[in-house]
Amino acid sequence: MDLTGKVALVTGSGRGLGLAYAKELASAGARVVVNDVDAGTADAAVKEITAAGGTAVAEVAAVGGTAAAEALVSRAVDEFGRLDVLVTNAGVLRDKVLWKMSDEDFDTVVDVHLRGTFTCARAAVRHMRERGEGGRLVLVGSPAGQRGNFGQTNYSAAKAGIAAFARTWSMELARAGITVNAVIPVAATGMTETIPALAPYVEALRRGEPMPAFARRALAFGAPEDAAGLVAFLASDAAAEVTGQCIGIGGDRLSLWSHPQQVATAYADGGWSADALAEAWSTTVGAELQSVGEKLPEPPAN
């Protein structure tokens, strides 16, 4: 994979998945703008990339508002002359059940994930369209946005919106040669250690223990680096025809998420009254009700 000559901006790339994406892009030859809210974390990430032979600079900003988005894109253009790839990875969690979630909990998560993806994409696309050489938007989603997740009203809603961004923007930007895809990663990070079923694997990885095959395959769970190859692929010329997709990655598994579609239909002459629905429900669309949430398999018995 050769990204020589490309310039990439990765939001929230001081640690975790974002850092893995930035390192992978840099190792393939891209010049990278690293972003984090903490200057020390961003600088450490840049040093790690440059020590490995890559080229990177840091831009400290809290993703969400327009000013931060424009500053990030401007840094890429001012430093490297262009921007070819945007990876919208920045995110936070404020998990609570619906009746305990405050306005601040909701707004903080939606502002960073959903509004931040929008403002950064808008700023990047304006530059890409003006330059006229196409580009790549890689939006970071989550299984929670595809299936929902208990205690994550704000996060699930934001990530579902990001999937909708990918589908909508892929149509709007096709003529400009800009592809838009959502990556749905699962990896050992500070975010996933809050999930009880995954926490032991995160801790094991921190201790330097290898991830068991059950985690890597059945749970599609691995290190952040396992998700980075997909981002580099989507940033490359090899993925020029891939757009509007939600693509899962984690551990040993690569997957393609389906887009929402009607799975059952029924018709009644003149329309459906409440009584007619009650009578026909269980034998028509009610027979195809969909499940919610991620159903993680149980590990094999020792």
Residue pairs with C-beta under 8 A, 6 or more apart in sequence:
1 28
1 232
1 233
1 236
1 238
2 28
2 29
2 236
3 25
3 28
3 29
3 30
3 85
3 232
3 235
3 236
4 28
4 29
4 30
5 29
6 25
6 29
6 30
6 31
6 84
6 85
6 235
7 30
7 31
7 32
7 33
7 76
7 80
7 81
7 82
7 83
7 84
7 85
8 22
8 25
8 30
8 31
8 32
8 33
8 83
8 84
8 85
8 86
8 87
8 235
9 32
9 33
9 35
9 72
9 73
9 75
9 76
9 83
9 85
9 86
9 87
9 120
9 124
10 18
10 21
10 22
10 25
10 32
10 33
10 34
10 35
10 87
10 89
11 18
11 35
11 63
11 72
11 86
11 87
11 88
11 89
11 90
11 116
11 120
12 18
12 35
12 36
12 63
12 89
12 90
12 91
13 19
13 21
13 22
13 32
13 34
13 35
13 36
13 42
13 45
13 87
13 89
14 34
14 35
14 36
14 37
14 38
14 41
14 42
14 44
14 45
15 36
15 41
15 45
15 190
16 187
16 189
16 190
16 191
16 224
17 89
17 140
17 185
17 187
17 189
17 224
17 227
17 228
18 35
18 36
18 87
18 89
18 90
19 34
19 45
19 48
19 224
20 187
20 223
20 224
20 225
20 227
20 228
21 87
21 89
21 227
21 228
21 231
21 232
22 32
22 34
22 45
22 49
22 56
22 87
23 48
23 49
23 52
23 54
23 225
23 228
24 225
24 228
24 229
24 231
24 232
25 32
25 85
25 87
25 231
25 232
25 235
26 32
26 49
26 52
26 54
26 55
26 56
27 52
27 53
27 54
28 232
28 235
28 236
30 84
30 85
30 235
31 55
31 56
31 79
31 80
32 49
32 54
32 55
32 56
32 57
33 56
33 57
33 58
33 59
33 72
33 75
33 76
33 79
33 80
34 42
34 45
34 46
34 49
34 56
34 57
34 58
34 59
35 42
35 58
35 59
35 60
35 61
35 63
35 72
35 90
36 42
36 45
36 58
36 60
37 60
37 61
37 62
38 60
39 58
39 60
42 58
42 59
42 60
43 58
45 56
45 58
46 56
46 57
46 58
49 55
49 56
50 56
57 75
57 79
59 71
59 72
59 75
61 68
61 71
61 72
62 68
62 112
63 69
63 72
63 88
63 90
63 112
63 116
63 119
63 120
64 111
64 112
64 115
64 116
64 119
65 111
65 115
65 119
66 119
66 122
66 123
68 116
68 119
69 116
69 119
69 120
69 122
69 123
70 123
72 120
72 123
73 83
73 120
73 123
73 124
73 127
76 82
76 83
77 83
77 127
82 127
82 131
82 133
83 124
83 127
83 128
83 135
84 128
84 133
84 135
84 136
84 235
85 135
85 136
85 138
85 235
86 120
86 121
86 124
86 135
86 136
86 137
86 138
87 138
87 140
87 231
87 235
88 116
88 117
88 120
88 121
88 137
88 138
88 139
88 140
88 162
89 140
90 112
90 113
90 116
91 109
91 112
91 113
91 140
91 155
91 191
92 108
92 109
92 112
92 113
93 109
93 152
93 155
93 191
93 194
94 101
94 104
94 105
94 106
94 108
94 109
94 154
94 155
95 151
95 152
95 155
95 194
96 102
96 105
96 151
96 153
97 150
97 151
97 153
98 153
101 153
101 154
105 154
106 153
106 154
108 154
109 154
109 155
109 158
110 154
110 157
110 158
113 155
113 158
113 159
113 162
114 157
114 158
114 161
114 162
117 139
117 162
117 165
118 165
121 137
121 139
121 165
121 169
121 180
124 135
124 137
125 135
125 137
125 169
125 173
125 176
125 178
128 134
128 135
128 176
128 178
129 173
129 176
129 178
132 176
133 177
134 176
134 177
134 178
134 179
135 176
135 177
135 178
135 179
136 178
136 179
136 234
136 235
136 239
137 166
137 169
137 173
137 178
137 179
137 180
137 181
138 181
138 182
138 183
138 231
138 234
138 235
139 162
139 165
139 166
139 180
139 181
139 182
139 183
140 162
140 182
140 183
140 185
141 159
141 162
141 163
141 166
141 182
141 183
141 184
141 246
142 155
142 156
142 159
142 184
142 185
143 149
143 184
143 186
143 248
143 294
144 152
144 155
144 156
144 159
144 294
145 155
145 156
145 157
145 158
145 159
145 160
145 161
145 162
145 163
145 184
146 159
146 160
146 163
146 184
146 246
146 257
147 292
147 293
147 294
148 156
148 292
148 293
149 155
149 156
149 293
149 294
150 293
162 182
163 182
163 246
163 257
165 180
165 182
166 180
166 181
166 182
166 244
166 245
166 246
167 244
167 259
169 178
169 180
170 179
170 180
170 181
170 243
170 244
171 244
173 179
173 180
174 243
179 234
179 239
179 240
179 242
179 243
180 243
180 244
181 234
181 239
181 242
181 243
181 244
181 245
181 246
181 247
182 245
182 246
182 247
183 227
183 230
183 231
183 234
183 247
183 249
184 246
184 247
184 248
184 249
184 255
184 257
185 227
185 230
185 248
185 249
185 250
186 192
186 219
186 220
186 221
186 222
186 227
186 248
186 249
186 250
186 251
187 221
187 222
187 223
187 224
187 226
187 227
187 250
188 198
188 201
188 202
188 205
188 206
188 211
188 221
188 222
188 223
188 224
189 202
189 224
192 198
192 199
192 202
192 221
193 199
193 202
193 203
197 219
197 296
198 219
198 221
198 296
201 211
201 212
201 215
201 219
201 221
204 211
205 211
205 223
211 221
211 222
211 223
211 251
213 252
214 299
214 300
215 221
215 222
215 251
216 222
216 226
216 251
216 252
216 253
217 251
217 252
217 253
218 297
218 299
219 250
219 251
219 296
219 297
220 248
220 249
220 250
220 251
220 252
220 253
220 255
221 250
221 251
222 250
222 251
222 252
226 249
226 250
226 251
226 252
227 249
227 250
229 249
230 247
230 249
230 254
233 239
234 242
234 247
245 256
245 257
246 256
246 257
246 259
247 254
247 255
247 256
247 257
248 254
248 255
248 256
248 257
249 255
263 288
263 290
264 284
264 285
264 287
264 288
265 285
266 280
266 284
266 285
268 276
268 280
